[in-house]
Amino acid sequence: MKRFLLLVSLALVLVPAAAQKKAKKYSHETVAIPQVERQVISIETQNTSLVLLVHPNGHLETVHYGGKLAQPQQFLQQSVNTEDYNGFRGATYPATGGRYINEPALHVKYADGSHNTELYYTGHQVTKRDGCTTTVIGLKDYVTALEVKLVYDAYAKEDVIVEHTEILNGGKQPVQLLNYASSSLYIDADEYLLTHFYGAWATDMQMESEVLGHDMKVIESRRGTQNTQGNNPSFLLSLDTKEFSETRGEVIAGALAWSGNFRLSFEKDDAHRLNILAGISPHASAYPLKAGATFVTPEMIYTFSADGAGGASRNLHRWARQYSVYGGGEVNPTLLNSWEGAYFTFTTETLLRMMDDAAGMGLEMFVLDDGWFGNNYPRNNDDAGLGDWEVNVSKLPEGIDYLAKHAHDKGLKFGIWIEPEMVNPRSDLAHAHPEWVVQSPGREIYQGRNQWVLDLSNPAVEDFVFGIFDRTMQLAPNIDYIKWDCNRVVQSFGSTYLGTEQDRFYVEYTQGLYNVMRRIREKYPKVIVQCCSSGGGRVDYGALRYCNEVWTSDNTDGLSRVFMQYATTMIYPACIMGSHVSTVPNHQTGNVTPLKFRFDIACAGRLGLELQPKYFSEQDRATVDRCIASYKQYRDLVFTGDLYRLASPFDGSYYGLMYVSPDKKRAVVYTYCIHFEPRTVGGKVFRLQGLDPGLNYKVVEQNVDRSCWWGNGQSFQGDFLMGGGFNPVLYGLYSSAVFVLEAE
C-alpha cells in the first residue's frame, strides 16, 4: 500500500513536468493576425460590379456580383456576423482549415502533415490599361507563410471579369496543392437555374438546365485530352427563376480557359447561398510546390447580364473576339475539306480535281485531311503511320508542294491535317521512342482509335511535337491552314519522364501543349489553326488563345448541327465554328436533308464543304454556287456581329437566330423548321432583336427565286420587325430561309 501511494505521489510530480515538456513542443499559442482597415474593394465594368469586403480581422468576403452599384462603399454600413459553426460565410477564396468546412478553393498539405490554411488580407493594388483594370489582392497564411494573389482583370466595355490565382509557397519546406481553384464566387439568390453542356463523339455540346438544390452539383472532366467532348468547362446561371430565358432576367455566365481536366462545383449551403468553384480538377493531380515556387492557375471568365442568356452570350462573344480568340473577328476563308469526299483513298489527281471544283464554286481554300503521310507504315487507314510525318510517296509522288502550288494557282489557299500528339503502335516513331508514350509501368498501354498518346509532360516530346508542325509548314511555301486533330483520351496515365511525381502529369501535359502552341504562334503568327479533337473535344478558351477556330463536331448532319451550334454559341462566338455542308445520306447519322437546309445551317458559322463535288447534279451545283456567293456578301456579320437567338430548337418546331452589325445598320436572319408542321396561313412570327427601332431596313431573302415572306424586297421600320411583323411561312420539315437586312 505504501509502495502504491509513493508511485501515485511520484506520478503527481512527474505528469505536470511531462505535460510541460509536451506543451513546449506543441504550443497552444497562436500567431497574431494583424488588424487591417475595414474597407470595400469594388471591381467594376461598365454595367457590373464585383464587390469584396475586407473585415478588420483580415477576412475577405464577397458581398455582391451583379448589376453596377453606384455606392458600393455602403456595404461598410452593414453589421453582419459572417461566422458561424460552418465557418466564414462568403469567403472570397476559402481554404481548408480554421472553421471552414465546406468545399474549399484551396487545400494544401504541408510537410509536417498539416492540412490547415487560413488566409488573411494583406493589401491590394489596382492598375489600368486601355479597356481593362487589374486588381491584385494579397492573402496570407501567417503560420505557414503561404501566400495567395487573387488577380482580377475587369474589361469595362465588354462587362467581363477574368480571374486567376497565384499561389506562392513562402515557407521553407515543399507543400502539396490538393485543391487549387482559379476562382471562388459566392452568389445570393432565391433560385438558381444552372444551364450546362455535355456530349460525346458526334453529339458534341448538348445543353440541359436544372434547378440547383442544396448540397453540391459538380461538372468535371478526367479525360486528359478531348476534355470538352464529355462536359464543357462553362455554364449559365439564371438567378431567381426556374425558367431559362434568352431575353429576361439576371444571368451569370462562366467559362474556364483550360484544355485539361477541369472541375466546376456549385454548392448551395444552408443559408441558400451558392458558392461556385472553378479550376483544374484535383483528380490524381496533387501538385508539388517547392519552397519559393509559385503556381499560377488558369483563368476563369465571368460576365453578368440583366438581359437574359442572350445578353450574357453577347458579352462573352465581344470579349472573346477582342481578347481571347486568336485572330478573333477576322474573316476566315470558306473551304473544301477532303475528308468525307476522299477519306484515306486518294491520289494526286483526285485532289487536283477537288481543288478545281472548289475554285469553280467560289470557295477560297482546299484542306488536305488525313492519309497523306507514312511510308514504312503508310497511312491507308487509321491503324498505322501516326508519328511518321513524311509524305507518302506512293500516293503523292509529286509531294505537298505540287498540291499547294496548284491550289495557289487556282486562287485557293492551302491547308493540311496533322495529329501531332498521337502515335500508332505501327509506326517508326513508336519503335524508336517507346518511352515517349503515355504509360504506367508494367501495365497494358491501351489503344484508342488504334493509337497511343505522346507524353507532352516531357520536354523532349514537346520539341518533337513542335517539330511536326514546323516541318509540315516547310512542306510547301505558304501553307495557310493547319487542322490540328486529337482523336483519343488518356487512359492508364503515366510518364516515364516524371518518375515518382506522377501527380504532375495531367497538369503538365496541358502546360506542355500550351508551350508548343506558344512556340508555334511565335514562329507562325499568320497561319490559321483549327482546333479539332474528334470534333468538339477542345472547345475552350484555353485552346482558343492559340487557335482561330474549332471543328464543332465530326457530325456534319444539318439537323444535328442545329442543336450543337445553338449550344456552342451560348458561350463561344460564332466566328470559331467550322460548319460544313456534307452529302446525304449523312455519313454519321444517315439523315437526308435538303441541300439548301444544309447550307442555311452551315452559313451560320464559318462555311465549308465536306464532300466530293464531282457528284453534284447540275441543279445542286447551281444551288451551291449561289449559296456560297451569297454567304460571302454577309459573312462579316457572322464573324463580327452581335448574336440574337430568336427561337430555341429545344422549345418547338422552329429555330431562329440573327447577327446584327455593331452599328445596327445591317443584319442577317436565319429561320428553320426542324419538326413537321402543317401549312399555316399566317406563318411563324419571329420577333427580331437588336435593330434600331427608328431605322428602315430593306429585307431580302437569299438563294431563292420565290420568297417565303410576303414582305421580301420591301423596307420596314426596325420597331415593326421587332414587334411581330416578320412572319415567314416555312412549309414543313427542313424548310429554311435566310434574310439580309440593310438600313436605308
Secondary structure as the mmCIF struct_conf table of DSSP 4:
data_model
#
loop_
_struct_conf.conf_type_id
_struct_conf.id
_struct_conf.beg_label_comp_id
_struct_conf.beg_label_asym_id
_struct_conf.beg_label_seq_id
_struct_conf.end_label_comp_id
_struct_conf.end_label_asym_id
_struct_conf.end_label_seq_id
HELX_RH_AL_P HELX_RH_AL_P1 LYS A 2 LYS A 25
BEND BEND1 TYR A 26 TYR A 26
HELX_LH_PP_P HELX_LH_PP_P1 GLU A 29 GLN A 35
STRN STRN1 GLN A 39 GLU A 44
BEND BEND2 GLN A 46 ASN A 47
STRN STRN2 THR A 48 VAL A 54
TURN_TY1_P TURN_TY1_P1 PRO A 56 ASN A 57
BEND BEND3 GLY A 58 GLY A 58
STRN STRN3 LEU A 60 GLY A 67
HELX_LH_PP_P HELX_LH_PP_P2 LYS A 68 LEU A 69
BEND BEND4 ALA A 70 ALA A 70
HELX_RH_3T_P HELX_RH_3T_P1 PRO A 72 GLN A 77
STRN STRN4 GLU A 83 ASP A 84
TURN_TY1_P TURN_TY1_P2 TYR A 85 ASN A 86
STRN STRN5 GLY A 87 PHE A 88
TURN_TY1_P TURN_TY1_P3 ARG A 89 GLY A 90
STRN STRN6 ALA A 91 ALA A 91
BEND BEND5 THR A 92 TYR A 93
STRN STRN7 ALA A 95 ALA A 95
BEND BEND6 THR A 96 THR A 96
STRN STRN8 GLY A 97 GLY A 97
TURN_TY1_P TURN_TY1_P4 GLY A 98 ARG A 99
STRN STRN9 TYR A 100 TYR A 100
BEND BEND7 ASN A 102 ASN A 102
BEND BEND8 ALA A 105 ALA A 105
STRN STRN10 LEU A 106 LYS A 109
TURN_TY1_P TURN_TY1_P5 ALA A 111 ASP A 112
BEND BEND9 GLY A 113 GLY A 113
STRN STRN11 TYR A 120 ARG A 129
TURN_TY1_P TURN_TY1_P6 ASP A 130 GLY A 131
STRN STRN12 CYS A 132 LYS A 140
TURN_TY1_P TURN_TY1_P7 TYR A 142 THR A 144
STRN STRN13 LEU A 146 TYR A 155
TURN_TY1_P TURN_TY1_P8 ALA A 156 ASP A 159
STRN STRN14 VAL A 160 ASN A 169
BEND BEND10 GLY A 171 GLN A 173
STRN STRN15 VAL A 175 ASP A 188
BEND BEND11 ASP A 190 ASP A 190
STRN STRN16 TYR A 192 TYR A 198
TURN_TY1_P TURN_TY1_P9 TRP A 201 ALA A 202
BEND BEND12 THR A 203 THR A 203
BEND BEND13 MET A 205 MET A 205
STRN STRN17 GLN A 206 VAL A 211
BEND BEND14 HIS A 214 HIS A 214
STRN STRN18 ASP A 215 SER A 221
BEND BEND15 GLY A 224 GLN A 226
TURN_TY1_P TURN_TY1_P10 ASN A 227 GLY A 230
STRN STRN19 ASN A 231 LEU A 239
BEND BEND16 ASP A 240 ASP A 240
BEND BEND17 LYS A 242 GLU A 243
BEND BEND18 GLU A 246 ARG A 248
STRN STRN20 GLY A 249 GLY A 249
STRN STRN21 VAL A 251 ALA A 257
BEND BEND19 SER A 259 GLY A 260
STRN STRN22 PHE A 262 LYS A 268
TURN_TY1_P TURN_TY1_P11 ASP A 270 ALA A 271
BEND BEND20 HIS A 272 HIS A 272
STRN STRN23 ARG A 273 ILE A 280
TURN_TY1_P TURN_TY1_P12 HIS A 283 ALA A 284
STRN STRN24 TYR A 287 LEU A 289
TURN_TY1_P TURN_TY1_P13 ALA A 291 GLY A 292
STRN STRN25 THR A 294 VAL A 296
HELX_LH_PP_P HELX_LH_PP_P3 THR A 297 PRO A 298
STRN STRN26 GLU A 299 SER A 305
BEND BEND21 ALA A 306 ALA A 306
STRN STRN27 ASP A 307 ASP A 307
HELX_RH_AL_P HELX_RH_AL_P2 GLY A 308 TRP A 319
HELX_RH_PI_P HELX_RH_PI_P1 ALA A 320 SER A 324
BEND BEND22 VAL A 325 VAL A 325
TURN_TY1_P TURN_TY1_P14 TYR A 326 GLY A 329
HELX_LH_PP_P HELX_LH_PP_P4 GLU A 330 THR A 334
STRN STRN28 LEU A 335 ASN A 337
BEND BEND23 SER A 338 SER A 338
HELX_RH_AL_P HELX_RH_AL_P3 TRP A 339 ALA A 342
TURN_TY1_P TURN_TY1_P15 TYR A 343 PHE A 344
HELX_RH_AL_P HELX_RH_AL_P4 THR A 348 MET A 361
TURN_TY1_P TURN_TY1_P16 GLY A 362 GLY A 362
STRN STRN29 MET A 365 LEU A 368
BEND BEND24 ASP A 370 ASP A 370
BEND BEND25 TRP A 372 TRP A 372
STRN STRN30 PHE A 373 PHE A 373
BEND BEND26 ASN A 375 TYR A 377
BEND BEND27 ASN A 380 ASN A 381
TURN_TY1_P TURN_TY1_P17 ASP A 382 ASP A 383
BEND BEND28 ALA A 384 ALA A 384
TURN_TY1_P TURN_TY1_P18 LEU A 386 GLY A 387
BEND BEND29 GLU A 390 GLU A 390
STRN STRN31 VAL A 391 VAL A 391
TURN_TY1_P TURN_TY1_P19 VAL A 393 LYS A 395
TURN_TY1_P TURN_TY1_P20 PRO A 397 GLU A 398
HELX_RH_AL_P HELX_RH_AL_P5 GLY A 399 ASP A 409
TURN_TY1_P TURN_TY1_P21 LYS A 410 GLY A 411
STRN STRN32 LYS A 413 ILE A 418
TURN_TY1_P TURN_TY1_P22 PRO A 420 GLU A 421
STRN STRN33 MET A 422 VAL A 423
BEND BEND30 PRO A 425 SER A 427
HELX_RH_AL_P HELX_RH_AL_P6 ASP A 428 ALA A 432
HELX_RH_3T_P HELX_RH_3T_P2 PRO A 434 TRP A 436
STRN STRN34 VAL A 437 VAL A 437
TURN_TY1_P TURN_TY1_P23 PRO A 441 GLY A 442
BEND BEND31 ARG A 443 ARG A 443
STRN STRN35 GLY A 448 GLY A 448
TURN_TY1_P TURN_TY1_P24 ARG A 449 ASN A 450
STRN STRN36 GLN A 451 GLN A 451
STRN STRN37 TRP A 452 VAL A 453
STRN STRN38 LEU A 454 LEU A 454
TURN_TY1_P TURN_TY1_P25 LEU A 456 SER A 457
BEND BEND32 ASN A 458 ASN A 458
HELX_RH_AL_P HELX_RH_AL_P7 PRO A 459 MET A 473
TURN_TY1_P TURN_TY1_P26 GLN A 474 LEU A 475
BEND BEND33 ALA A 476 ALA A 476
TURN_TY1_P TURN_TY1_P27 PRO A 477 ASN A 478
STRN STRN39 TYR A 481 TRP A 484
BEND BEND34 SER A 492 SER A 492
TURN_TY1_P TURN_TY1_P28 THR A 496 THR A 500
HELX_RH_3T_P HELX_RH_3T_P3 GLN A 502 ARG A 504
HELX_RH_AL_P HELX_RH_AL_P8 PHE A 505 LYS A 523
BEND BEND35 PRO A 525 VAL A 527
STRN STRN40 ILE A 528 CYS A 531
STRN STRN41 SER A 533 SER A 533
TURN_TY1_P TURN_TY1_P29 SER A 534 GLY A 535
STRN STRN42 GLY A 536 GLY A 536
TURN_TY1_P TURN_TY1_P30 GLY A 537 ARG A 538
BEND BEND36 ASP A 540 ASP A 540
TURN_TY1_P TURN_TY1_P31 TYR A 541 GLY A 542
HELX_RH_3T_P HELX_RH_3T_P4 ALA A 543 ARG A 545
TURN_TY1_P TURN_TY1_P32 TYR A 546 TYR A 546
BEND BEND37 ASN A 548 ASN A 548
STRN STRN43 GLU A 549 TRP A 551
BEND BEND38 ASP A 554 ASP A 554
HELX_RH_AL_P HELX_RH_AL_P9 GLY A 558 ILE A 571
BEND BEND39 TYR A 572 TYR A 572
HELX_RH_3T_P HELX_RH_3T_P5 ALA A 574 ILE A 576
STRN STRN44 MET A 577 SER A 582
BEND BEND40 VAL A 584 PRO A 585
TURN_TY1_P TURN_TY1_P33 HIS A 587 THR A 589
HELX_RH_AL_P HELX_RH_AL_P10 LEU A 595 ALA A 602
TURN_TY1_P TURN_TY1_P34 CYS A 603 ALA A 604
BEND BEND41 GLY A 605 GLY A 605
STRN STRN45 ARG A 606 GLU A 610
BEND BEND42 LEU A 611 LEU A 611
HELX_RH_3T_P HELX_RH_3T_P6 PRO A 613 TYR A 615
HELX_RH_AL_P HELX_RH_AL_P11 GLU A 618 THR A 640
BEND BEND43 GLY A 641 GLY A 641
STRN STRN46 ASP A 642 ALA A 647
TURN_TY1_P TURN_TY1_P35 PRO A 649 PHE A 650
BEND BEND44 ASP A 651 SER A 653
STRN STRN47 TYR A 654 VAL A 660
TURN_TY1_P TURN_TY1_P36 PRO A 662 ASP A 663
BEND BEND45 LYS A 664 LYS A 665
STRN STRN48 ARG A 666 CYS A 673
BEND BEND46 HIS A 675 HIS A 675
BEND BEND47 VAL A 681 GLY A 682
BEND BEND48 GLY A 690 LEU A 691
TURN_TY1_P TURN_TY1_P37 PRO A 693 GLY A 694
BEND BEND49 LEU A 695 LEU A 695
STRN STRN49 ASN A 696 GLU A 701
BEND BEND50 GLN A 702 ASN A 703
BEND BEND51 ASP A 705 ARG A 706
BEND BEND52 CYS A 708 TRP A 709
TURN_TY1_P TURN_TY1_P38 TRP A 710 GLY A 713
STRN STRN50 SER A 715 GLN A 717
HELX_RH_AL_P HELX_RH_AL_P12 GLY A 718 MET A 722
TURN_TY1_P TURN_TY1_P39 GLY A 723 GLY A 724
BEND BEND53 GLY A 732 GLY A 732
TURN_TY1_P TURN_TY1_P40 LEU A 733 TYR A 734
STRN STRN51 SER A 736 ALA A 743
#
